[in-house]
């Protein structure tokens, strides 16, 4: 039986509904809010969450997060609009942007094909990608889905749809992380690293 007050128990319950937060983590967050955060800080956090939910939407072109009709990447005239990098989620856009090595644009699928979770191709933003490839003079599509089973399934499905459209189709290389040692890599990672080798 819980010894928490009704409001504390309710907050813990709400927090555990968030991905990656179990009961212990939720209890620690609530403990921090009660013991270390001022009322102004808690109100500021609550306001930030509310404003984010009210103001953030998905870009009408690529489905990236935006507070306008189009995201910053799609509005940027310096980007190469003929190269589209296909990713699963908006967080993947952020990860690639941090590399500082990509000057094209993106298309966010909003997930991957995962039959065990009840997600099929119809649940993803694939139609918009195909329309862009057909109408916008796209020269290259880079498939940058995850290297897990769902990501690979999605990549194969997209390849079958895009290949007949006559554009250059590439898949990001996967394998060993920079600075890692071969002896600690698992067989699957080494296999992918060998497959993704390039001429030097």
Buried (B, 14 or more C-beta within 10 A) or exposed (E): EEEEEEEBEEBBEEBBEEEEBEEEBBBEBBEEBEEEBEEEEEEEEEEEEEEEEEEEEBBEBBBBBBEEEBBBBBEEEEBEBBBBBBBBBBEBBEEBEEEEEBEBBBBBBBBBBBEEEEBEBEBBBBEBBBEBBEEEEBEBBBBBBBBEEBBBBBBEBBEEEBEEEEBEBEBBEBBBEEEEEEEEBEEEBEEBBEEBEEEE
